[in-house]
Amino acid sequence: LYTVLADVGFYPVAELDTLNQYQSHFIGHPTRKVPGVEQNTGALGHGLPIAVGTALAAKKDGRTYRVFTLLGDGELEEGSNWEALMSAAHYQLDNLVIIVDYNKLQITGPIETVTSVTNLAAKFSAFGCAVREVNGNAVTELVEIFDQLPFAPGQPNLILAHTRKGKGISFIENQVNWHHHVPTDAEFAIAMQELDQAAAAYI
């Protein structure tokens, strides 16, 4: 997020050098102190309700843009998400696109052992969403699924993206302890090398 906002001109790229430093605005959970960020973050379960409100406002104002929100699977343990889904279906928010990063890990461990979140496709469908499942680590599949939007008239769009946490970096992939871990300079160098190699093979 921070690099994208810098790239489009909200602040100089050089300011990102203060990331996670004392009194820096660029911290783990973005806040409204960062130009371009409209809502404080950090508390799970807020993103979808905000997106629903934004999509509803767009409908009321006759606007044609889509609203995208990205949710973690562990975040779905928060009841506010399911309340928001009921509203999204009730107001037929087919301009809302919900992407669930379904990697089956959260900060304290596998979601199965923390609070099991199962049968997600069926749950979202029961809450009135038009559901599509995709390999979230496959860019071409994601592009194809986005090209299909909207999935059904009058229904919120839900993309259940099956992913692997840390995909592409050998010592990070599927390791729950990397949820908040900051790499050393040596680890960062190895990670970038592996990602560069993967990108070269992909292109």
C-alpha positions as CSV (number, residue, x, y, z in Angstrom):
1,L,0.0,0.0,0.0
2,Y,2.6,2.5,1.0
3,T,4.7,2.0,-2.1
4,V,1.7,2.3,-4.4
5,L,0.6,5.6,-2.7
6,A,4.1,6.9,-3.1
7,D,4.2,5.9,-6.8
8,V,1.0,7.8,-7.6
9,G,2.3,10.9,-5.8
10,F,0.8,11.1,-2.4
11,Y,4.3,11.6,-0.8
12,P,7.9,11.2,-1.8
13,V,9.2,7.6,-2.1
14,A,12.1,8.7,0.2
15,E,9.7,9.0,3.1
16,L,9.3,5.2,3.1
17,D,12.8,5.0,4.6
18,T,11.1,5.7,7.9
19,L,9.0,2.5,7.8
20,N,8.3,1.2,11.3
21,Q,10.6,3.8,12.9
22,Y,9.7,5.8,16.0
23,Q,7.1,8.5,15.2
24,S,6.9,7.4,11.6
25,H,3.4,7.5,9.9
26,F,4.4,4.3,8.0
27,I,3.6,1.6,10.6
28,G,2.2,-2.0,10.4
29,H,-1.4,-0.9,10.4
30,P,-2.0,2.1,8.1
31,T,-3.8,5.1,9.6
32,R,-5.4,8.3,8.3
33,K,-2.1,10.1,9.1
34,V,-0.8,8.7,5.8
35,P,-1.9,10.8,2.8
36,G,-4.3,8.7,0.7
37,V,-5.5,6.5,3.5
38,E,-9.1,7.3,4.4
39,Q,-9.7,4.9,7.3
40,N,-7.8,3.8,10.3
41,T,-6.9,0.1,10.3
42,G,-5.8,-2.5,12.7
43,A,-9.0,-3.8,14.2
44,L,-10.2,-6.8,12.3
45,G,-13.6,-6.9,10.8
46,H,-13.8,-3.2,9.8
47,G,-12.8,-3.4,6.2
48,L,-15.8,-5.1,4.8
49,P,-18.4,-2.9,6.7
50,I,-16.6,0.2,5.4
51,A,-16.6,-1.3,1.8
52,V,-20.3,-2.1,2.1
53,G,-21.0,1.5,3.1
54,T,-18.9,2.9,0.3
55,A,-20.6,0.6,-2.3
56,L,-24.0,1.5,-1.0
57,A,-23.2,5.2,-1.2
58,A,-22.1,4.7,-4.8
59,K,-25.4,3.1,-5.7
60,K,-27.4,5.8,-4.0
61,D,-25.4,8.5,-5.9
62,G,-25.7,6.7,-9.2
63,R,-22.0,6.1,-9.5
64,T,-20.7,3.2,-11.6
65,Y,-17.3,2.4,-10.0
66,R,-16.6,-0.8,-8.1
67,V,-15.5,-1.1,-4.5
68,F,-12.8,-3.7,-3.8
69,T,-12.0,-5.1,-0.3
70,L,-9.4,-7.7,0.7
71,L,-10.1,-9.9,3.7
72,G,-7.9,-12.4,5.5
73,D,-9.5,-15.7,6.3
74,G,-8.7,-15.3,10.0
75,E,-10.5,-12.0,10.0
76,L,-13.7,-13.8,9.2
77,E,-13.9,-14.8,12.9
78,E,-15.2,-11.3,13.4
79,G,-19.0,-11.2,13.4
80,S,-19.1,-7.7,11.9
81,N,-18.1,-9.3,8.5
82,W,-21.2,-11.4,8.5
83,E,-23.5,-8.5,9.4
84,A,-22.0,-6.5,6.6
85,L,-22.6,-9.4,4.2
86,M,-26.2,-9.5,5.1
87,S,-26.5,-5.7,4.3
88,A,-24.5,-6.2,1.0
89,A,-27.0,-8.8,-0.2
90,H,-30.0,-6.9,1.0
91,Y,-29.0,-3.8,-0.9
92,Q,-28.0,-5.9,-4.0
93,L,-24.4,-4.4,-4.0
94,D,-23.2,-6.0,-7.2
95,N,-20.6,-3.2,-7.4
96,L,-18.9,-4.7,-4.4
97,V,-16.0,-7.1,-4.9
98,I,-14.8,-9.1,-1.9
99,I,-11.5,-10.9,-2.1
100,V,-10.7,-13.4,0.6
101,D,-7.0,-14.4,1.1
102,Y,-7.7,-18.0,2.0
103,N,-4.2,-19.1,3.2
104,K,-5.5,-20.9,6.3
105,L,-3.0,-19.2,8.6
106,Q,-3.4,-16.3,11.0
107,I,-1.1,-14.5,13.5
108,T,-1.5,-17.2,16.3
109,G,-1.6,-20.3,14.1
110,P,-3.7,-22.3,11.7
111,I,-7.3,-21.1,11.5
112,E,-8.5,-24.6,12.1
113,T,-6.9,-24.6,15.6
114,V,-7.8,-20.9,16.5
115,T,-11.4,-20.7,15.4
116,S,-12.3,-23.0,12.6
117,V,-13.6,-21.2,9.5
118,T,-14.8,-23.9,7.2
119,N,-17.0,-24.3,4.1
120,L,-16.4,-20.7,3.1
121,A,-17.8,-20.9,-0.4
122,A,-21.1,-22.4,0.9
123,K,-21.2,-19.8,3.7
124,F,-20.7,-16.9,1.4
125,S,-23.2,-18.3,-1.1
126,A,-25.8,-18.7,1.8
127,F,-25.2,-15.0,2.7
128,G,-26.2,-14.0,-0.9
129,C,-22.9,-13.6,-2.6
130,A,-22.0,-14.8,-6.1
131,V,-18.9,-16.9,-5.4
132,R,-15.9,-17.8,-7.5
133,E,-12.9,-19.8,-6.4
134,V,-9.4,-19.2,-7.8
135,N,-5.7,-20.0,-7.2
136,G,-4.8,-16.7,-5.6
137,N,-1.1,-17.2,-6.4
138,A,-1.7,-17.5,-10.1
139,V,-1.8,-14.0,-11.7
140,T,-3.4,-15.2,-14.9
141,E,-6.2,-16.8,-13.1
142,L,-6.9,-13.7,-11.1
143,V,-6.9,-11.6,-14.3
144,E,-9.4,-14.0,-15.8
145,I,-11.7,-13.9,-12.8
146,F,-11.6,-10.1,-12.6
147,D,-12.6,-10.0,-16.3
148,Q,-15.8,-11.9,-15.4
149,L,-17.1,-9.2,-13.1
150,P,-19.9,-8.7,-12.2
151,F,-20.6,-12.4,-11.5
152,A,-24.4,-12.0,-11.2
153,P,-26.8,-9.1,-11.2
154,G,-27.9,-7.9,-7.8
155,Q,-25.4,-10.0,-5.8
156,P,-22.1,-9.0,-4.1
157,N,-19.1,-10.6,-5.9
158,L,-16.9,-12.8,-3.8
159,I,-13.5,-14.2,-4.9
160,L,-12.3,-17.0,-2.7
161,A,-8.5,-16.9,-3.4
162,H,-6.7,-20.0,-2.3
163,T,-3.2,-18.9,-1.5
164,R,0.0,-19.9,0.3
165,K,1.3,-17.4,2.8
166,G,4.7,-16.1,1.8
167,K,4.5,-17.9,-1.6
168,G,7.7,-17.8,-3.5
169,I,10.2,-17.3,-0.7
170,S,11.5,-20.6,0.5
171,F,12.1,-19.9,4.2
172,I,8.9,-17.8,4.6
173,E,6.3,-19.8,2.7
174,N,3.6,-21.3,4.9
175,Q,5.4,-20.3,8.1
176,V,3.1,-18.6,10.6
177,N,5.9,-17.0,12.6
178,W,6.5,-14.7,9.6
179,H,3.2,-12.9,10.1
180,H,4.9,-10.0,11.8
181,H,8.5,-11.0,11.5
182,V,10.9,-8.4,10.0
183,P,13.7,-9.9,7.8
184,T,17.3,-9.2,8.5
185,D,19.4,-7.7,5.7
186,A,20.7,-11.1,4.7
187,E,17.2,-12.6,4.7
188,F,15.9,-9.7,2.6
189,A,18.6,-10.2,0.1
190,I,17.8,-13.9,-0.2
191,A,14.1,-13.2,-0.5
192,M,14.6,-10.7,-3.3
193,Q,16.9,-13.0,-5.2
194,E,14.3,-15.8,-5.0
195,L,11.5,-13.4,-6.1
196,D,13.6,-12.0,-9.0
197,Q,14.3,-15.6,-10.2
198,A,10.6,-16.4,-10.1
199,A,9.7,-13.3,-12.0
200,A,12.3,-14.0,-14.6
201,A,10.9,-17.5,-15.1
202,Y,7.4,-16.2,-15.2
203,I,8.1,-13.6,-17.8
